[in-house]
Amino acid sequence: MSVLRWSVLPARRSKKKTWGLLIFLGVFLTLLYIFYGMFASGLAILLLGVSLLPFFLKTQYELNEDGLIVKKPYSRMKKEWSHFGSYYPDKNGVLLSPFSKPSRLENFRGVYILFGDRKDEILTFIKRKVGAQKPKESE
């Protein structure tokens, strides 16, 4: 039984983006506080914090013979391979879609997996498990 495990922390992988984001957020929230007050800046901190959480927290992935497991500090998701009908790799990761043909709902119903440093191993494993569906290259 083969198992492939890895974790990804996007904020650590791209330090320029992380610092740029933190500087932008600092300036934006300061201006928001100056012009609109404490309530607006507090609401913005809450909304931005929740939406940016995946960027700043580690995500653990596991591909095994039964399916896919995605663990985040605030959630855990497990999907069987039979749930996926196609996959679409790009330069950062791969979208596992529940549809066998392209659909507009793929981005909402699918699961996006970040490669980290293991792109070739991950794609080989997914090709073996998802089936004969040929991936659409989007690089």
Summary of the structure (lengths in Angstrom):
residues: 139
radius of gyration: 18.2
end to end distance: 31.4
largest distance: 58.9
contacts: 341
relative contact order: 0.16
helix: 46%
strand: 25%
